[in-house]
Amino acid sequence: MPLYKDLSDDVATILIWEFDKDEELDPEILLEPENQNKILNYHPNKIAEVLMVRKMLKSVLPNHKILYKEDGEPYLFPNDLQISVSHSFPLAGLAISKNKIGIDIEKRKEKIKNIRHKFILHENNFIDDAEEVDFLTAIWCVKEALYKIHHSKHWSLKKHYDVLPFNLKEELSVKCRVYDDQNEDFFKARINFFDNYCFAVVD
């Protein structure tokens, strides 16, 4: 089985799967009947991501299935646990926890510098431009993971999600927050760098 990484701990099961062209990913077996039509127009890589997530789920919770709310947010049925899903082909990630959890995986790409202005605000104070791509990728991952557990259609990653100062390491823990004019909530994110990817967990 192409299990790429197991980052599970005492709180959550966190798995990352790597696509293998020789692996059988049969939508008739893996995909829920409710979602069969959902993938009809998907790119083959996107279909593979969806099915890899199902294969991970069946390896740990064979009697559960992933369904979607009206806004597209995935949830488990039976609804007794929380999940988060992320893809960056050829990798797909799945997190399962008793508590709310958000994950995001991104490949390191130079072009992230082109959208720096869209999601960076206070973080400009500590980003080292000599390592700009790694800082931006880590911050993007944290904000995307945080958005999955604390989101609103009225919020922006730039104005309402904040990552506090950190120094780059292969594995690190950072503080982050969601805020508006009236309130702020603080969270802790774990970041892992591996093989030109960044992976973040917020719980």
Sequence and secondary structure as in RCSB ss.txt:
>XXXX:A:sequence
MPLYKDLSDDVATILIWEFDKDEELDPEILLEPENQNKILNYHPNKIAEVLMVRKMLKSVLPNHKILYKEDGEPY
LFPNDLQISVSHSFPLAGLAISKNKIGIDIEKRKEKIKNIRHKFILHENNFIDDAEEVDFLTAIWCVKEALYKIH
HSKHWSLKKHYDVLPFNLKEELSVKCRVYDDQNEDFFKARINFFDNYCFAVVD
>XXXX:A:secstr
  EEEE   SSEEEEEEE  TTS   HHHHS GGGGGGGTTS HHHHHHHHHHHHHHHHH TT EEEE TTS EE
EES SSEEEEEEETTEEEEEEESS  EEEEEE  GGGGGGHHHH SGGGGT  GGGHHHHHHHHHHHHHHHHHHS
  TT  TTTSEEE      SEEEEEEEEE SS EEEEEEEEEEETTEEEEEE 
